[in-house]
Amino acid sequence: MKNRLINIFTLMLIMLLAGAIDASAAVYTWSRYNLTFETPDGGFVTYNSNTRFEVQWEDMVMTVQLYSQDKGDEKKMLTENLQRKALGYSMYDLQNGKIKVKGFKKTYSINGTMPDGSRAIIADLVSKHQNLIVEVTVNYLFGNRETVEDMIKSFAENKTQTPNHERKRQKVQTKQKAKQQQQKDKKQQEKPQPARKEKLYDA
């Protein structure tokens, strides 16, 4: 009986810790464009430039690409662009999305199935405050749809600040500082983490 209670308590503790880890998020900031968005923690950044960002997990890849708005029929241009991109990926079972992102003028999206059987969604977020379209593409395994939509809906523009167009320079760490940071990171990994703020590359 005692062993059974210990096992139940241990299982409950593991479930609580797992829930806390799943709830953690990374918060990214693109200060040049006053953009922020959230993703699940634990992603590995594979590309980071002044107009493109890519992060991947074991079961998901997200790419963010920035474009300037073209003059003309916005709805026609963006919906046709999404169709072309989806067909370029050889996606099938295509459906126009109904996702909406608060704070943006309009959101156009399309979703479907990739040739390998995984799912994909492409969304164009049209800025209200600057000549900018934020295109978010996520390739994911079945069952992650809610997480994907949460990531897209997390995009926000800080309209109260003037965009920062100053060139950002990366700081180079000494070996000693890098070692201290590694030790600090190791300790932090042993406990559930709150949302982490990240800065994207600003050219």
C-alpha positions as CSV (number, residue, x, y, z in Angstrom):
1,M,0.0,0.0,0.0
2,K,2.8,2.4,1.0
3,N,4.7,1.6,-2.3
4,R,1.5,2.1,-4.3
5,L,1.0,5.6,-2.7
6,I,4.6,6.5,-3.4
7,N,4.2,5.4,-7.1
8,I,1.0,7.5,-7.5
9,F,2.7,10.5,-5.9
10,T,5.7,10.1,-8.2
11,L,3.5,9.8,-11.3
12,M,1.5,12.9,-10.3
13,L,4.8,14.9,-9.8
14,I,6.1,13.8,-13.2
15,M,2.8,14.9,-14.8
16,L,2.9,18.3,-13.0
17,L,6.5,18.8,-14.2
18,A,5.7,17.8,-17.7
19,G,2.8,20.2,-17.8
20,A,5.0,23.1,-16.6
21,I,7.6,22.3,-19.2
22,D,5.0,22.1,-22.0
23,A,3.6,25.5,-20.9
24,S,7.0,27.2,-21.3
25,A,7.5,29.3,-24.3
26,A,10.2,31.3,-26.2
27,V,9.3,34.9,-26.9
28,Y,11.0,36.4,-30.0
29,T,11.3,40.1,-30.7
30,W,12.1,41.6,-34.1
31,S,12.8,45.1,-32.9
32,R,13.4,46.6,-36.3
33,Y,9.8,46.0,-37.2
34,N,8.3,46.0,-33.7
35,L,7.2,42.4,-34.1
36,T,6.9,39.8,-31.4
37,F,5.8,36.2,-31.4
38,E,5.9,33.1,-29.2
39,T,6.8,29.5,-29.9
40,P,7.1,26.4,-27.8
41,D,10.5,26.3,-26.0
42,G,13.3,23.9,-27.1
43,G,13.3,25.0,-30.8
44,F,16.6,25.2,-32.7
45,V,17.1,28.3,-34.8
46,T,18.4,27.3,-38.3
47,Y,18.2,30.6,-40.1
48,N,18.2,34.2,-38.8
49,S,18.5,37.3,-41.1
50,N,17.0,40.8,-41.4
51,T,14.0,39.5,-43.4
52,R,13.8,35.7,-42.7
53,F,13.8,33.5,-39.6
54,E,13.5,29.8,-39.2
55,V,13.2,27.6,-36.1
56,Q,12.7,23.8,-35.9
57,W,11.7,21.1,-33.4
58,E,11.6,17.3,-33.8
59,D,8.0,17.4,-35.1
60,M,7.7,20.9,-36.6
61,V,9.4,23.7,-38.6
62,M,8.4,27.3,-38.7
63,T,9.6,29.9,-41.2
64,V,8.9,33.7,-41.0
65,Q,9.5,35.7,-44.1
66,L,8.9,39.5,-44.3
67,Y,7.7,41.2,-47.5
68,S,6.8,44.7,-48.5
69,Q,3.2,45.2,-49.6
70,D,2.5,45.6,-53.3
71,K,-0.1,48.0,-54.7
72,G,-3.2,46.6,-56.1
73,D,-6.0,44.2,-55.1
74,E,-4.6,42.9,-51.8
75,K,-6.9,39.9,-51.4
76,K,-6.5,38.7,-55.0
77,M,-2.7,39.0,-54.9
78,L,-2.2,37.3,-51.6
79,T,-4.6,34.5,-52.1
80,E,-3.1,33.7,-55.5
81,N,0.4,33.9,-53.9
82,L,-0.6,31.4,-51.2
83,Q,-2.0,29.1,-53.9
84,R,1.2,29.3,-55.9
85,K,3.4,28.6,-52.8
86,A,1.3,25.7,-51.7
87,L,1.5,24.1,-55.2
88,G,5.2,24.8,-55.2
89,Y,5.5,22.6,-52.1
90,S,3.3,20.0,-54.0
91,M,0.7,20.4,-51.2
92,Y,-2.7,18.7,-51.8
93,D,-6.1,18.7,-50.1
94,L,-5.8,22.5,-50.0
95,Q,-8.3,24.6,-48.0
96,N,-8.4,28.3,-47.4
97,G,-7.8,29.0,-43.7
98,K,-10.0,30.9,-41.3
99,I,-7.3,31.9,-38.8
100,K,-7.4,35.5,-37.6
101,V,-4.6,37.4,-35.9
102,K,-5.6,40.3,-33.7
103,G,-3.9,43.6,-34.4
104,F,-3.3,42.9,-38.0
105,K,-5.3,44.5,-40.9
106,K,-6.1,41.1,-42.4
107,T,-4.9,37.5,-42.3
108,Y,-5.0,35.2,-45.4
109,S,-4.0,31.5,-45.0
110,I,-4.1,28.2,-46.7
111,N,-3.5,24.7,-45.3
112,G,-3.1,21.3,-46.7
113,T,-1.0,18.0,-46.8
114,M,2.6,17.7,-47.9
115,P,3.8,14.9,-50.1
116,D,5.3,13.1,-47.1
117,G,1.9,13.1,-45.3
118,S,2.8,15.9,-42.9
119,R,0.6,19.0,-42.6
120,A,1.4,22.6,-43.5
121,I,-0.1,26.0,-43.1
122,I,1.0,29.2,-44.8
123,A,-0.4,32.5,-43.5
124,D,0.1,36.1,-44.6
125,L,-0.4,38.7,-41.9
126,V,-1.0,42.2,-43.3
127,S,0.3,45.0,-41.1
128,K,-1.9,47.9,-40.1
129,H,1.0,50.2,-39.2
130,Q,3.8,49.6,-41.7
131,N,4.3,48.6,-45.3
132,L,4.8,44.9,-44.3
133,I,3.5,41.4,-44.8
134,V,4.5,38.8,-42.4
135,E,4.4,35.4,-44.0
136,V,4.4,32.4,-41.6
137,T,4.9,28.9,-42.9
138,V,4.7,25.9,-40.6
139,N,5.2,22.3,-41.5
140,Y,4.0,20.0,-38.7
141,L,3.0,16.4,-37.8
142,F,-0.7,15.6,-37.3
143,G,-1.8,16.5,-33.8
144,N,0.1,19.8,-33.5
145,R,-2.5,21.9,-35.2
146,E,-3.6,23.7,-32.0
147,T,0.0,24.6,-31.2
148,V,0.6,25.9,-34.7
149,E,-2.5,28.1,-34.6
150,D,-1.4,29.5,-31.2
151,M,2.0,30.4,-32.7
152,I,0.5,32.3,-35.6
153,K,-2.0,34.0,-33.3
154,S,0.8,35.1,-31.0
155,F,2.2,37.5,-33.6
156,A,1.8,41.2,-32.5
157,E,3.0,44.6,-33.5
158,N,4.0,47.2,-30.9
159,K,2.4,50.2,-32.5
160,T,3.2,52.5,-29.6
161,Q,6.9,52.6,-30.4
162,T,8.9,54.0,-33.4
163,P,10.5,51.2,-35.4
164,N,14.2,50.7,-34.5
165,H,16.3,51.1,-37.6
166,E,19.6,51.2,-35.9
167,R,22.1,48.5,-36.8
168,K,22.4,45.9,-34.0
169,R,25.8,44.4,-33.2
170,Q,26.3,41.0,-31.6
171,K,28.4,41.0,-28.5
172,V,31.3,38.5,-28.5
173,Q,31.8,36.6,-25.2
174,T,35.1,35.6,-23.7
175,K,35.7,31.9,-23.1
176,Q,35.4,32.5,-19.3
177,K,32.0,34.3,-19.8
178,A,30.8,31.6,-22.1
179,K,31.7,28.8,-19.6
180,Q,29.9,30.7,-16.8
181,Q,26.9,31.1,-19.1
182,Q,26.9,27.3,-19.8
183,Q,27.0,26.5,-16.1
184,K,24.1,28.9,-15.5
185,D,22.1,27.4,-18.4
186,K,22.6,23.9,-17.0
187,K,21.2,25.0,-13.6
188,Q,18.3,26.7,-15.3
189,Q,17.4,23.6,-17.3
190,E,16.8,21.6,-14.1
191,K,13.7,23.6,-13.3
192,P,10.6,24.6,-15.4
193,Q,11.3,27.9,-17.3
194,P,9.0,30.9,-17.8
195,A,8.6,32.5,-21.2
196,R,12.0,33.4,-22.6
197,K,12.6,36.6,-24.6
198,E,14.8,36.3,-27.7
199,K,16.0,39.0,-30.1
200,L,16.0,38.3,-33.8
201,Y,18.7,39.6,-36.1
202,D,18.2,43.3,-37.0
203,A,20.1,44.7,-39.9
